[in-house]
Amino acid sequence: MPAFLRRHSSLVIILSIGAVAGALVWTRHGPAAFARALGTAWSVFLTVLPALLAGLLLAGSLKQLVPPGALARWMGAESGTRGLLVATLCGMAMPGGPMAAFPLVLVLAQAGADRGALIAFIVAWALNGFQRVLVWEVPLLGADFALLRFLCGLPLSVIAGALARRIPLAWVPPGQQAGPRA
């Protein structure tokens, strides 16, 4: 059971919060309000589903296209700073939201990218994604401010990736077996 909870802890937490919220709606506003809440949830689910399926298809396709071990040379534990820079550039170039990015991170992990490169990818995607900078920051905040923010955030993904390589936490990508413990 602990392995299930470790793997699905966020699902358990979100389901628990949802159940409590649903119970509160039912007791405070009645079954009709609860039915409307379920209808809203279903509508959001149907809105999110296409993006989720596209992200999973992208991740599954990349897993088939990238030969095993090929990615380890570019973003593996032995890739050094070059691997962190490659992961940073890939993260900055990654379009889309979390439904595209996180399945891709899982595929990168299973293909041999180490945790430092994965952290660099996620931080670069979240902080300095080209799509975000060009579509939101430049038009809304101006080119000068967007450039300043971009340049200030640029080294953070490499720093985060280097730190992730040094923090002594055992981590095995989902879907892979843990190696022997030392």
Residue pairs with C-beta under 8 A, 6 or more apart in sequence:
5 12
7 174
21 37
22 34
22 37
25 33
25 34
25 37
26 33
26 34
48 99
51 96
51 97
51 99
51 100
52 99
54 99
54 100
55 96
55 99
55 100
55 101
55 102
55 103
55 104
56 103
58 100
58 103
58 104
59 103
59 104
59 106
59 107
60 103
60 107
62 104
62 107
62 111
63 107
63 110
63 111
66 107
66 111
68 111
68 112
69 112
70 111
70 112
71 108
71 111
71 112
71 113
72 78
72 79
72 111
72 112
72 113
73 79
74 82
74 83
74 86
75 83
75 86
75 87
75 108
75 112
75 113
75 114
75 117
76 83
76 112
76 113
76 114
76 117
77 114
77 116
77 165
79 86
79 114
79 117
81 158
81 162
83 113
83 114
83 116
83 117
84 116
84 117
84 120
84 157
84 158
84 161
84 162
85 158
86 117
87 113
87 116
87 117
87 118
87 120
87 121
87 124
87 157
87 161
88 120
88 121
88 123
88 124
88 157
88 158
88 161
89 124
90 121
90 124
91 101
91 120
91 121
91 122
91 123
91 124
91 125
91 126
91 128
91 129
91 157
92 124
92 125
92 128
92 129
92 130
93 129
93 130
94 100
94 101
94 104
94 121
94 125
94 129
95 129
95 130
95 131
96 131
101 122
101 125
105 118
105 121
105 122
106 173
106 174
106 175
108 117
108 118
108 121
109 115
109 118
109 173
110 173
110 175
110 176
113 121
114 165
115 164
115 165
115 171
116 161
116 162
116 163
116 164
116 165
117 161
118 161
118 164
119 157
119 160
119 161
119 163
119 164
120 157
120 158
120 160
120 161
120 164
121 157
123 156
123 157
123 160
123 161
124 157
127 153
127 156
127 157
128 150
128 153
128 154
128 157
133 146
133 150
137 145
137 146
137 149
137 150
138 146
141 149
170 178
172 178
172 179
